[in-house]
Amino acid sequence: MSDYRISLRRDEVLLAELSVSQARYVEMTRELRKRFPREEGFTLHIERRRELRRILEQGPDGLRLLGIEYRHEEVSEPA
């Protein structure tokens, strides 16, 4: 499952950055666009974060997760 990173900007100045689950993505973007309209200089920069690979270690106690590498993909904002 992927999640999203949303950056809220006004006149290209970063105001806030949010991490949003896939389950709440549509609701959150709709609410942000309603409260921060483009006509007032606000823009949303949205990236989808997807798991690229997991880094594991195998030892006497079994497998251990050392880390996860993610890929960020830009999501285009509708006009």
Phi and psi restraints in degrees (range 20) as a CNS / XPLOR table:
assign (resid 1 and name C) (resid 2 and name N)
       (resid 2 and name CA) (resid 2 and name C) 1.0 -103.0 20.0 2
assign (resid 2 and name N) (resid 2 and name CA)
       (resid 2 and name C) (resid 3 and name N) 1.0 160.3 20.0 2
assign (resid 2 and name C) (resid 3 and name N)
       (resid 3 and name CA) (resid 3 and name C) 1.0 -128.8 20.0 2
assign (resid 3 and name N) (resid 3 and name CA)
       (resid 3 and name C) (resid 4 and name N) 1.0 177.3 20.0 2
assign (resid 3 and name C) (resid 4 and name N)
       (resid 4 and name CA) (resid 4 and name C) 1.0 -127.7 20.0 2
assign (resid 4 and name N) (resid 4 and name CA)
       (resid 4 and name C) (resid 5 and name N) 1.0 147.5 20.0 2
assign (resid 4 and name C) (resid 5 and name N)
       (resid 5 and name CA) (resid 5 and name C) 1.0 -115.4 20.0 2
assign (resid 5 and name N) (resid 5 and name CA)
       (resid 5 and name C) (resid 6 and name N) 1.0 120.9 20.0 2
assign (resid 5 and name C) (resid 6 and name N)
       (resid 6 and name CA) (resid 6 and name C) 1.0 -115.0 20.0 2
assign (resid 6 and name N) (resid 6 and name CA)
       (resid 6 and name C) (resid 7 and name N) 1.0 124.8 20.0 2
assign (resid 6 and name C) (resid 7 and name N)
       (resid 7 and name CA) (resid 7 and name C) 1.0 -106.7 20.0 2
assign (resid 7 and name N) (resid 7 and name CA)
       (resid 7 and name C) (resid 8 and name N) 1.0 124.8 20.0 2
assign (resid 7 and name C) (resid 8 and name N)
       (resid 8 and name CA) (resid 8 and name C) 1.0 -98.6 20.0 2
assign (resid 8 and name N) (resid 8 and name CA)
       (resid 8 and name C) (resid 9 and name N) 1.0 125.2 20.0 2
assign (resid 8 and name C) (resid 9 and name N)
       (resid 9 and name CA) (resid 9 and name C) 1.0 -127.7 20.0 2
assign (resid 9 and name N) (resid 9 and name CA)
       (resid 9 and name C) (resid 10 and name N) 1.0 149.6 20.0 2
assign (resid 9 and name C) (resid 10 and name N)
       (resid 10 and name CA) (resid 10 and name C) 1.0 -128.4 20.0 2
assign (resid 10 and name N) (resid 10 and name CA)
       (resid 10 and name C) (resid 11 and name N) 1.0 121.9 20.0 2
assign (resid 10 and name C) (resid 11 and name N)
       (resid 11 and name CA) (resid 11 and name C) 1.0 51.7 20.0 2
assign (resid 11 and name N) (resid 11 and name CA)
       (resid 11 and name C) (resid 12 and name N) 1.0 43.1 20.0 2
assign (resid 11 and name C) (resid 12 and name N)
       (resid 12 and name CA) (resid 12 and name C) 1.0 68.4 20.0 2
assign (resid 12 and name N) (resid 12 and name CA)
       (resid 12 and name C) (resid 13 and name N) 1.0 12.2 20.0 2
assign (resid 12 and name C) (resid 13 and name N)
       (resid 13 and name CA) (resid 13 and name C) 1.0 -101.1 20.0 2
assign (resid 13 and name N) (resid 13 and name CA)
       (resid 13 and name C) (resid 14 and name N) 1.0 124.9 20.0 2
assign (resid 13 and name C) (resid 14 and name N)
       (resid 14 and name CA) (resid 14 and name C) 1.0 -67.8 20.0 2
assign (resid 14 and name N) (resid 14 and name CA)
       (resid 14 and name C) (resid 15 and name N) 1.0 123.3 20.0 2
assign (resid 14 and name C) (resid 15 and name N)
       (resid 15 and name CA) (resid 15 and name C) 1.0 -103.5 20.0 2
assign (resid 15 and name N) (resid 15 and name CA)
       (resid 15 and name C) (resid 16 and name N) 1.0 -37.8 20.0 2
assign (resid 15 and name C) (resid 16 and name N)
       (resid 16 and name CA) (resid 16 and name C) 1.0 -159.3 20.0 2
assign (resid 16 and name N) (resid 16 and name CA)
       (resid 16 and name C) (resid 17 and name N) 1.0 155.6 20.0 2
assign (resid 16 and name C) (resid 17 and name N)
       (resid 17 and name CA) (resid 17 and name C) 1.0 -135.1 20.0 2
assign (resid 17 and name N) (resid 17 and name CA)
       (resid 17 and name C) (resid 18 and name N) 1.0 128.7 20.0 2
assign (resid 17 and name C) (resid 18 and name N)
       (resid 18 and name CA) (resid 18 and name C) 1.0 -124.4 20.0 2
assign (resid 18 and name N) (resid 18 and name CA)
       (resid 18 and name C) (resid 19 and name N) 1.0 144.9 20.0 2
assign (resid 18 and name C) (resid 19 and name N)
       (resid 19 and name CA) (resid 19 and name C) 1.0 -103.1 20.0 2
assign (resid 19 and name N) (resid 19 and name CA)
       (resid 19 and name C) (resid 20 and name N) 1.0 128.3 20.0 2
assign (resid 19 and name C) (resid 20 and name N)
       (resid 20 and name CA) (resid 20 and name C) 1.0 -129.0 20.0 2
assign (resid 20 and name N) (resid 20 and name CA)
       (resid 20 and name C) (resid 21 and name N) 1.0 134.7 20.0 2
assign (resid 20 and name C) (resid 21 and name N)
       (resid 21 and name CA) (resid 21 and name C) 1.0 -72.4 20.0 2
assign (resid 21 and name N) (resid 21 and name CA)
       (resid 21 and name C) (resid 22 and name N) 1.0 158.7 20.0 2
assign (resid 21 and name C) (resid 22 and name N)
       (resid 22 and name CA) (resid 22 and name C) 1.0 -60.2 20.0 2
assign (resid 22 and name N) (resid 22 and name CA)
       (resid 22 and name C) (resid 23 and name N) 1.0 -35.3 20.0 2
assign (resid 22 and name C) (resid 23 and name N)
       (resid 23 and name CA) (resid 23 and name C) 1.0 -65.0 20.0 2
assign (resid 23 and name N) (resid 23 and name CA)
       (resid 23 and name C) (resid 24 and name N) 1.0 -28.4 20.0 2
assign (resid 23 and name C) (resid 24 and name N)
       (resid 24 and name CA) (resid 24 and name C) 1.0 -107.7 20.0 2
assign (resid 24 and name N) (resid 24 and name CA)
       (resid 24 and name C) (resid 25 and name N) 1.0 2.1 20.0 2
assign (resid 24 and name C) (resid 25 and name N)
       (resid 25 and name CA) (resid 25 and name C) 1.0 -58.5 20.0 2
assign (resid 25 and name N) (resid 25 and name CA)
       (resid 25 and name C) (resid 26 and name N) 1.0 -51.9 20.0 2
assign (resid 25 and name C) (resid 26 and name N)
       (resid 26 and name CA) (resid 26 and name C) 1.0 -62.4 20.0 2
assign (resid 26 and name N) (resid 26 and name CA)
       (resid 26 and name C) (resid 27 and name N) 1.0 -45.9 20.0 2
assign (resid 26 and name C) (resid 27 and name N)
       (resid 27 and name CA) (resid 27 and name C) 1.0 -60.4 20.0 2
assign (resid 27 and name N) (resid 27 and name CA)
       (resid 27 and name C) (resid 28 and name N) 1.0 -46.2 20.0 2
assign (resid 27 and name C) (resid 28 and name N)
       (resid 28 and name CA) (resid 28 and name C) 1.0 -66.3 20.0 2
assign (resid 28 and name N) (resid 28 and name CA)
       (resid 28 and name C) (resid 29 and name N) 1.0 -44.5 20.0 2
assign (resid 28 and name C) (resid 29 and name N)
       (resid 29 and name CA) (resid 29 and name C) 1.0 -66.1 20.0 2
assign (resid 29 and name N) (resid 29 and name CA)
       (resid 29 and name C) (resid 30 and name N) 1.0 -38.0 20.0 2
assign (resid 29 and name C) (resid 30 and name N)
       (resid 30 and name CA) (resid 30 and name C) 1.0 -62.0 20.0 2
assign (resid 30 and name N) (resid 30 and name CA)
       (resid 30 and name C) (resid 31 and name N) 1.0 -45.8 20.0 2
assign (resid 30 and name C) (resid 31 and name N)
       (resid 31 and name CA) (resid 31 and name C) 1.0 -65.5 20.0 2
assign (resid 31 and name N) (resid 31 and name CA)
       (resid 31 and name C) (resid 32 and name N) 1.0 -43.1 20.0 2
assign (resid 31 and name C) (resid 32 and name N)
       (resid 32 and name CA) (resid 32 and name C) 1.0 -63.4 20.0 2
assign (resid 32 and name N) (resid 32 and name CA)
       (resid 32 and name C) (resid 33 and name N) 1.0 -41.8 20.0 2
assign (resid 32 and name C) (resid 33 and name N)
       (resid 33 and name CA) (resid 33 and name C) 1.0 -66.8 20.0 2
assign (resid 33 and name N) (resid 33 and name CA)
       (resid 33 and name C) (resid 34 and name N) 1.0 -33.0 20.0 2
assign (resid 33 and name C) (resid 34 and name N)
       (resid 34 and name CA) (resid 34 and name C) 1.0 -70.4 20.0 2
assign (resid 34 and name N) (resid 34 and name CA)
       (resid 34 and name C) (resid 35 and name N) 1.0 -43.7 20.0 2
assign (resid 34 and name C) (resid 35 and name N)
       (resid 35 and name CA) (resid 35 and name C) 1.0 -80.5 20.0 2
assign (resid 35 and name N) (resid 35 and name CA)
       (resid 35 and name C) (resid 36 and name N) 1.0 -25.4 20.0 2
assign (resid 35 and name C) (resid 36 and name N)
       (resid 36 and name CA) (resid 36 and name C) 1.0 -128.1 20.0 2
assign (resid 36 and name N) (resid 36 and name CA)
       (resid 36 and name C) (resid 37 and name N) 1.0 79.4 20.0 2
assign (resid 36 and name C) (resid 37 and name N)
       (resid 37 and name CA) (resid 37 and name C) 1.0 -70.4 20.0 2
assign (resid 37 and name N) (resid 37 and name CA)
       (resid 37 and name C) (resid 38 and name N) 1.0 147.9 20.0 2
assign (resid 37 and name C) (resid 38 and name N)
       (resid 38 and name CA) (resid 38 and name C) 1.0 -60.0 20.0 2
assign (resid 38 and name N) (resid 38 and name CA)
       (resid 38 and name C) (resid 39 and name N) 1.0 -33.6 20.0 2
assign (resid 38 and name C) (resid 39 and name N)
       (resid 39 and name CA) (resid 39 and name C) 1.0 -62.0 20.0 2
assign (resid 39 and name N) (resid 39 and name CA)
       (resid 39 and name C) (resid 40 and name N) 1.0 -22.4 20.0 2
assign (resid 39 and name C) (resid 40 and name N)
       (resid 40 and name CA) (resid 40 and name C) 1.0 -98.3 20.0 2
assign (resid 40 and name N) (resid 40 and name CA)
       (resid 40 and name C) (resid 41 and name N) 1.0 13.3 20.0 2
assign (resid 40 and name C) (resid 41 and name N)
       (resid 41 and name CA) (resid 41 and name C) 1.0 93.3 20.0 2
assign (resid 41 and name N) (resid 41 and name CA)
       (resid 41 and name C) (resid 42 and name N) 1.0 6.0 20.0 2
assign (resid 41 and name C) (resid 42 and name N)
       (resid 42 and name CA) (resid 42 and name C) 1.0 -87.3 20.0 2
assign (resid 42 and name N) (resid 42 and name CA)
       (resid 42 and name C) (resid 43 and name N) 1.0 143.1 20.0 2
assign (resid 42 and name C) (resid 43 and name N)
       (resid 43 and name CA) (resid 43 and name C) 1.0 -137.5 20.0 2
assign (resid 43 and name N) (resid 43 and name CA)
       (resid 43 and name C) (resid 44 and name N) 1.0 153.5 20.0 2
assign (resid 43 and name C) (resid 44 and name N)
       (resid 44 and name CA) (resid 44 and name C) 1.0 -113.1 20.0 2
assign (resid 44 and name N) (resid 44 and name CA)
       (resid 44 and name C) (resid 45 and name N) 1.0 131.4 20.0 2
assign (resid 44 and name C) (resid 45 and name N)
       (resid 45 and name CA) (resid 45 and name C) 1.0 -110.7 20.0 2
assign (resid 45 and name N) (resid 45 and name CA)
       (resid 45 and name C) (resid 46 and name N) 1.0 118.6 20.0 2
assign (resid 45 and name C) (resid 46 and name N)
       (resid 46 and name CA) (resid 46 and name C) 1.0 -118.6 20.0 2
assign (resid 46 and name N) (resid 46 and name CA)
       (resid 46 and name C) (resid 47 and name N) 1.0 131.9 20.0 2
assign (resid 46 and name C) (resid 47 and name N)
       (resid 47 and name CA) (resid 47 and name C) 1.0 -125.7 20.0 2
assign (resid 47 and name N) (resid 47 and name CA)
       (resid 47 and name C) (resid 48 and name N) 1.0 137.8 20.0 2
assign (resid 47 and name C) (resid 48 and name N)
       (resid 48 and name CA) (resid 48 and name C) 1.0 -95.0 20.0 2
assign (resid 48 and name N) (resid 48 and name CA)
       (resid 48 and name C) (resid 49 and name N) 1.0 131.1 20.0 2
assign (resid 48 and name C) (resid 49 and name N)
       (resid 49 and name CA) (resid 49 and name C) 1.0 -103.6 20.0 2
assign (resid 49 and name N) (resid 49 and name CA)
       (resid 49 and name C) (resid 50 and name N) 1.0 122.3 20.0 2
assign (resid 49 and name C) (resid 50 and name N)
       (resid 50 and name CA) (resid 50 and name C) 1.0 -122.5 20.0 2
assign (resid 50 and name N) (resid 50 and name CA)
       (resid 50 and name C) (resid 51 and name N) 1.0 144.8 20.0 2
assign (resid 50 and name C) (resid 51 and name N)
       (resid 51 and name CA) (resid 51 and name C) 1.0 -71.0 20.0 2
assign (resid 51 and name N) (resid 51 and name CA)
       (resid 51 and name C) (resid 52 and name N) 1.0 126.6 20.0 2
assign (resid 51 and name C) (resid 52 and name N)
       (resid 52 and name CA) (resid 52 and name C) 1.0 -94.5 20.0 2
assign (resid 52 and name N) (resid 52 and name CA)
       (resid 52 and name C) (resid 53 and name N) 1.0 -49.3 20.0 2
assign (resid 52 and name C) (resid 53 and name N)
       (resid 53 and name CA) (resid 53 and name C) 1.0 -163.2 20.0 2
assign (resid 53 and name N) (resid 53 and name CA)
       (resid 53 and name C) (resid 54 and name N) 1.0 158.8 20.0 2
assign (resid 53 and name C) (resid 54 and name N)
       (resid 54 and name CA) (resid 54 and name C) 1.0 -109.0 20.0 2
assign (resid 54 and name N) (resid 54 and name CA)
       (resid 54 and name C) (resid 55 and name N) 1.0 142.3 20.0 2
assign (resid 54 and name C) (resid 55 and name N)
       (resid 55 and name CA) (resid 55 and name C) 1.0 -106.8 20.0 2
assign (resid 55 and name N) (resid 55 and name CA)
       (resid 55 and name C) (resid 56 and name N) 1.0 118.8 20.0 2
assign (resid 55 and name C) (resid 56 and name N)
       (resid 56 and name CA) (resid 56 and name C) 1.0 -116.9 20.0 2
assign (resid 56 and name N) (resid 56 and name CA)
       (resid 56 and name C) (resid 57 and name N) 1.0 156.4 20.0 2
assign (resid 56 and name C) (resid 57 and name N)
       (resid 57 and name CA) (resid 57 and name C) 1.0 -127.5 20.0 2
assign (resid 57 and name N) (resid 57 and name CA)
       (resid 57 and name C) (resid 58 and name N) 1.0 133.0 20.0 2
assign (resid 57 and name C) (resid 58 and name N)
       (resid 58 and name CA) (resid 58 and name C) 1.0 -107.4 20.0 2
assign (resid 58 and name N) (resid 58 and name CA)
       (resid 58 and name C) (resid 59 and name N) 1.0 126.1 20.0 2
assign (resid 58 and name C) (resid 59 and name N)
       (resid 59 and name CA) (resid 59 and name C) 1.0 -137.9 20.0 2
assign (resid 59 and name N) (resid 59 and name CA)
       (resid 59 and name C) (resid 60 and name N) 1.0 -171.3 20.0 2
assign (resid 59 and name C) (resid 60 and name N)
       (resid 60 and name CA) (resid 60 and name C) 1.0 -62.6 20.0 2
assign (resid 60 and name N) (resid 60 and name CA)
       (resid 60 and name C) (resid 61 and name N) 1.0 -24.1 20.0 2
assign (resid 60 and name C) (resid 61 and name N)
       (resid 61 and name CA) (resid 61 and name C) 1.0 -92.6 20.0 2
assign (resid 61 and name N) (resid 61 and name CA)
       (resid 61 and name C) (resid 62 and name N) 1.0 6.3 20.0 2
assign (resid 61 and name C) (resid 62 and name N)
       (resid 62 and name CA) (resid 62 and name C) 1.0 105.8 20.0 2
assign (resid 62 and name N) (resid 62 and name CA)
       (resid 62 and name C) (resid 63 and name N) 1.0 -160.5 20.0 2
assign (resid 62 and name C) (resid 63 and name N)
       (resid 63 and name CA) (resid 63 and name C) 1.0 -83.0 20.0 2
assign (resid 63 and name N) (resid 63 and name CA)
       (resid 63 and name C) (resid 64 and name N) 1.0 144.6 20.0 2
assign (resid 63 and name C) (resid 64 and name N)
       (resid 64 and name CA) (resid 64 and name C) 1.0 -135.1 20.0 2
assign (resid 64 and name N) (resid 64 and name CA)
       (resid 64 and name C) (resid 65 and name N) 1.0 132.1 20.0 2
assign (resid 64 and name C) (resid 65 and name N)
       (resid 65 and name CA) (resid 65 and name C) 1.0 -79.3 20.0 2
assign (resid 65 and name N) (resid 65 and name CA)
       (resid 65 and name C) (resid 66 and name N) 1.0 119.8 20.0 2
assign (resid 65 and name C) (resid 66 and name N)
       (resid 66 and name CA) (resid 66 and name C) 1.0 -93.4 20.0 2
assign (resid 66 and name N) (resid 66 and name CA)
       (resid 66 and name C) (resid 67 and name N) 1.0 -30.1 20.0 2
assign (resid 66 and name C) (resid 67 and name N)
       (resid 67 and name CA) (resid 67 and name C) 1.0 178.8 20.0 2
assign (resid 67 and name N) (resid 67 and name CA)
       (resid 67 and name C) (resid 68 and name N) 1.0 170.3 20.0 2
assign (resid 67 and name C) (resid 68 and name N)
       (resid 68 and name CA) (resid 68 and name C) 1.0 -131.6 20.0 2
assign (resid 68 and name N) (resid 68 and name CA)
       (resid 68 and name C) (resid 69 and name N) 1.0 132.7 20.0 2
assign (resid 68 and name C) (resid 69 and name N)
       (resid 69 and name CA) (resid 69 and name C) 1.0 -97.9 20.0 2
assign (resid 69 and name N) (resid 69 and name CA)
       (resid 69 and name C) (resid 70 and name N) 1.0 135.7 20.0 2
assign (resid 69 and name C) (resid 70 and name N)
       (resid 70 and name CA) (resid 70 and name C) 1.0 -115.8 20.0 2
assign (resid 70 and name N) (resid 70 and name CA)
       (resid 70 and name C) (resid 71 and name N) 1.0 156.3 20.0 2
assign (resid 70 and name C) (resid 71 and name N)
       (resid 71 and name CA) (resid 71 and name C) 1.0 -116.5 20.0 2
assign (resid 71 and name N) (resid 71 and name CA)
       (resid 71 and name C) (resid 72 and name N) 1.0 132.6 20.0 2
assign (resid 71 and name C) (resid 72 and name N)
       (resid 72 and name CA) (resid 72 and name C) 1.0 -105.3 20.0 2
assign (resid 72 and name N) (resid 72 and name CA)
       (resid 72 and name C) (resid 73 and name N) 1.0 127.0 20.0 2
assign (resid 72 and name C) (resid 73 and name N)
       (resid 73 and name CA) (resid 73 and name C) 1.0 -117.3 20.0 2
assign (resid 73 and name N) (resid 73 and name CA)
       (resid 73 and name C) (resid 74 and name N) 1.0 130.2 20.0 2
assign (resid 73 and name C) (resid 74 and name N)
       (resid 74 and name CA) (resid 74 and name C) 1.0 -70.9 20.0 2
assign (resid 74 and name N) (resid 74 and name CA)
       (resid 74 and name C) (resid 75 and name N) 1.0 137.5 20.0 2
assign (resid 74 and name C) (resid 75 and name N)
       (resid 75 and name CA) (resid 75 and name C) 1.0 -107.3 20.0 2
assign (resid 75 and name N) (resid 75 and name CA)
       (resid 75 and name C) (resid 76 and name N) 1.0 123.6 20.0 2
assign (resid 75 and name C) (resid 76 and name N)
       (resid 76 and name CA) (resid 76 and name C) 1.0 -73.8 20.0 2
assign (resid 76 and name N) (resid 76 and name CA)
       (resid 76 and name C) (resid 77 and name N) 1.0 140.8 20.0 2
assign (resid 76 and name C) (resid 77 and name N)
       (resid 77 and name CA) (resid 77 and name C) 1.0 -85.0 20.0 2
assign (resid 77 and name N) (resid 77 and name CA)
       (resid 77 and name C) (resid 78 and name N) 1.0 131.9 20.0 2
assign (resid 77 and name C) (resid 78 and name N)
       (resid 78 and name CA) (resid 78 and name C) 1.0 -64.1 20.0 2
assign (resid 78 and name N) (resid 78 and name CA)
       (resid 78 and name C) (resid 79 and name N) 1.0 149.1 20.0 2
